[in-house]
């Protein structure tokens, strides 16, 4: 079993990262504020104005530690990584399998699992709060999602499948507002929006999705897969389509659940956001730190993986799914067993 490596998140303005022996040192205003053993790290993620020494970049590349640079909103700006690894035969198999006529079976499994996991979020709310306001809407949506998951498995082509995914998304987001039990008007939710997010809830979701996408990309690369050749997401220059495919299974149980927990437990408040003149609502430093902490804690949650028949940490799911996809592409297993949260 692959060990769950840590991610070092650096959010402090003006921080400087350097190599110190076999550790990563974080300096702020000339003083060392933190150290992290390199052998425990899988990624380093820097937000905003953070500098990294050339020596650390070279060391991280050799050690297989990726360094990502993100803007304050969470947009990926650049990524530093070492020489590409992996079996060229696996990548050739991936190239053939991601052609439109061959990609459908894996894409069907991904979409069906995504919808089933969204439904699980709604069902857990109905179980825990059966008499809450909006329960009728939530019940209606979860039934629509049950039908949508079944239909996804029999979609005749990718365009139809993407349409079914969109319809399921409309049902899910229509119910999502009723899962928010915090009455603070700052967390009013009227639908999904992005680029830029225009309310606090969407700011949280967008930020969490960036984190999940980075984990999914790292998993692809760990198992020799090309993160840009996807099955469901269309090819586009610069888009990590396969990482986005793998992330679909994790959106609801990882990112959406963290978002709801932070809001409903009132761990986030209006002071954790800032409004831009453009209408965008963005997280500030304090808000990002709270989300990063909750995200890391959520990844350590133990759950059952049906295919493996054992309990694993949620943060290992991207690694396991990337490994299973690689095995499918090699012909070791007949189908790609998408992960369904239970």
C-alpha positions, 0 to 999 in steps of 0.5 A: 500500500502506497503511503499517504505523503504530506503536502506542504502548503505555504500561504504566507506573503513573502515566504522563502523556501530553501533546502536545508539538508534533507528538509525543506525550510520555510523562512519568513522575514529572515527567520526560519519558521518551519521545517518539513522532512523531504521524505514525508512530502509528496507536494509543495503548494505555494500561494501568492508571492512565495519564493523557492530557491533553485537548490530546493527546486533541483532537490525536489525534482530529483526526489519526486516532489512537485512544486506548484505555484498558485495565485491567491484565488487558487488558479494554477500558475506554474508547476515544477517537476522532475523528468517524466517517468513511467512506462512508454507502453502504458502511455501508448495504451492510454493514447489509444484508449482515450480516442473518442470511440474507445474512451466511453467505457471508462468515461461512463464509469467515472460519471456514474461514480461521480453521480452516485457520490453526489447522491450519497451526500444528499442521502446522508443529509436526509439520514441525519436531518430528516425533518430539515427545511428543504428535505422534499427538494433534497429527496427529489434530487437524490432520486433524480441522481439515482436514475442519472447514475444508471443512465450514465452506464448506458450512454451511447456516446460521449456527448450524450454522457456529458449531457447526462452529467450536466443534468445530474449536476443541475439536480445536485446543485438545486439541492445543495443550498438545503444542505447549508444549515448556517443561516448567515446570509454570507453563505447564501447559495443560489447555484454554481458559478466560477471564474471568478466565484461570485459568492463565499460558497463558490469561493470555497468549492473552487479552492477545494477543487483546485486542491483535489485536482493537484492531488489527482495529477500527482496520482496520475504521474506517480503511476506513469499516466499522462495527466493531460490525456483524459477519457471524459474531459475534452483535450485542450492545451494546458488542461490536465484532462485525466486528472480532472477525470479522476477528480470527478469521483472525489468532488462530493465526498472530499471537497463538497463535504469539507465545504459543508462542514466548514460552513455548518460548523461555523468554522468560516465566517464573512471575515474570511473572504474579500470582495473584489470590485469585479464582483468576485469573492475570494478567500483571504489568507485566514480563510485559506489556512482554515480550508487547508487544515480541514482538507488535510484532516478530511484526507486522513478519514478512513473508509472502505474501498470495495475493490480492494476489500480493505480500509484506506485513508480518503487521501489515498483514493486518487493513488488507488484509482490511478493504479487501477486505471493503469492496470486496466490499460495494461490489460490486467483487469477488464474494466476500470472500477470507479470508486463509489463512496459508501 
